[in-house]
Amino acid sequence: MVAGQNIKVRIWKIEYSPDDIVGGAVVTGTVVGDYPARFRENKENQLLLQQGLEIEKTYSAILVPGTVDVHERDELEIIQPTDHPYYGQRFRVRGVDYGMLNPRDPRNYVHLTLSRSRIAHAQQ
């Protein structure tokens, strides 16, 4: 694993198949690839917490290389290490910021802003 990277993630490109026979949307995913990443939780806004407002928890991830094809609404799944607190969990990509280096530079990276992706009626 690259120095500074603490997990390995899988990127899922979320796509929509044609509707089923009753008109319901069918959401599918295709794996883009597995990449080393640096993952951390973002701090909440203390003022909003003190006011008693419910806020959405966000996370940050830095992926290497900087040429990863990832867009908003794609999903990121943590696949290694297996003892990570969020192992197997998926996060929705909320924002994508590409590094300022040359795209061909091996030090280039992609910074992602994430939120937890929760499925309301997942199959058991």
KEKE-998820 format. One record per residue (C-alpha): x, y, z; residue number from 1. Coordinates in steps of 0.02 Angstrom, whole numbers. Layout:
BEGIN
ATOM    east   north      up  pos
ATOM       X       Y       Z  NUM
...
This chain:
BEGIN
ATOM    east   north      up  pos
ATOM       0       0       0    1
ATOM      60     177     -37    2
ATOM     132     271     112    3
ATOM      -3     372     200    4
ATOM    -145     265     133    5
ATOM    -237     170     269    6
ATOM    -371      72     174    7
ATOM    -416      -5       7    8
ATOM    -579      45     -75    9
ATOM    -688     -15    -218   10
ATOM    -774     115    -327   11
ATOM    -949      73    -392   12
ATOM   -1021     169    -540   13
ATOM   -1208     182    -508   14
ATOM   -1316     158    -662   15
ATOM   -1501     143    -697   16
ATOM   -1568      -5    -798   17
ATOM   -1732       3    -891   18
ATOM   -1884       4    -775   19
ATOM   -1956    -162    -720   20
ATOM   -2128    -223    -777   21
ATOM   -2222    -118    -650   22
ATOM   -2125      42    -686   23
ATOM   -2005      38    -539   24
ATOM   -1829     103    -562   25
ATOM   -1692     -29    -562   26
ATOM   -1526      33    -491   27
ATOM   -1371     -67    -534   28
ATOM   -1186     -43    -506   29
ATOM   -1027     -81    -601   30
ATOM    -858     -95    -517   31
ATOM    -735      36    -581   32
ATOM    -587     -36    -484   33
ATOM    -498     -56    -318   34
ATOM    -383      83    -257   35
ATOM    -278     126    -104   36
ATOM    -351     272      -7   37
ATOM    -338     380     147   38
ATOM    -503     390     242   39
ATOM    -560     499     387   40
ATOM    -718     568     466   41
ATOM    -751     754     453   42
ATOM    -789     853     610   43
ATOM    -968     908     638   44
ATOM   -1015    1091     649   45
ATOM   -1020    1117     838   46
ATOM   -1138    1266     826   47
ATOM   -1270    1162     736   48
ATOM   -1251    1022     864   49
ATOM   -1274    1144    1008   50
ATOM   -1435    1207     928   51
ATOM   -1500    1029     924   52
ATOM   -1508    1015     735   53
ATOM   -1483     848     651   54
ATOM   -1336     854     533   55
ATOM   -1271     730     406   56
ATOM   -1102     654     448   57
ATOM    -976     673     308   58
ATOM    -812     587     271   59
ATOM    -659     622     164   60
ATOM    -557     504      57   61
ATOM    -401     533     -45   62
ATOM    -375     409    -188   63
ATOM    -216     372    -284   64
ATOM    -193     386    -435   65
ATOM    -272     550    -485   66
ATOM    -343     476    -646   67
ATOM    -480     375    -561   68
ATOM    -646     391    -654   69
ATOM    -762     439    -512   70
ATOM    -911     558    -512   71
ATOM   -1043     622    -393   72
ATOM   -1173     490    -345   73
ATOM   -1050     347    -369   74
ATOM   -1017     240    -216   75
ATOM    -858     194    -123   76
ATOM    -848      30     -26   77
ATOM    -712      -8     102   78
ATOM    -638    -180      64   79
ATOM    -476    -183     167   80
ATOM    -426    -201     308   81
ATOM    -560    -322     367   82
ATOM    -553    -254     545   83
ATOM    -594     -75     491   84
ATOM    -750      -6     580   85
ATOM    -832      30     411   86
ATOM    -776    -131     323   87
ATOM    -904    -178     190   88
ATOM    -998     -14     209   89
ATOM   -1038      98      61   90
ATOM   -1022     286      52   91
ATOM   -1101     400     -78   92
ATOM    -984     521    -167   93
ATOM   -1045     699    -136   94
ATOM    -899     795    -211   95
ATOM    -745     762    -318   96
ATOM    -589     874    -316   97
ATOM    -442     828    -426   98
ATOM    -265     867    -371   99
ATOM    -169    1013    -443  100
ATOM     -26     908    -513  101
ATOM      -5     849    -692  102
ATOM    -130     706    -722  103
ATOM      13     592    -773  104
ATOM     112     628    -614  105
ATOM     109     472    -500  106
ATOM      91     587    -348  107
ATOM     -76     654    -411  108
ATOM    -232     613    -311  109
ATOM    -421     633    -304  110
ATOM    -506     706    -149  111
ATOM    -683     641    -118  112
ATOM    -816     707       1  113
ATOM    -928     563      56  114
ATOM   -1086     528     155  115
ATOM   -1152     361     219  116
ATOM   -1259     267      94  117
ATOM   -1401     178     183  118
ATOM   -1522      66      90  119
ATOM   -1697      75     163  120
ATOM   -1760     -98     115  121
ATOM   -1606    -203      80  122
ATOM   -1632    -386      46  123
ATOM   -1579    -492     194  124
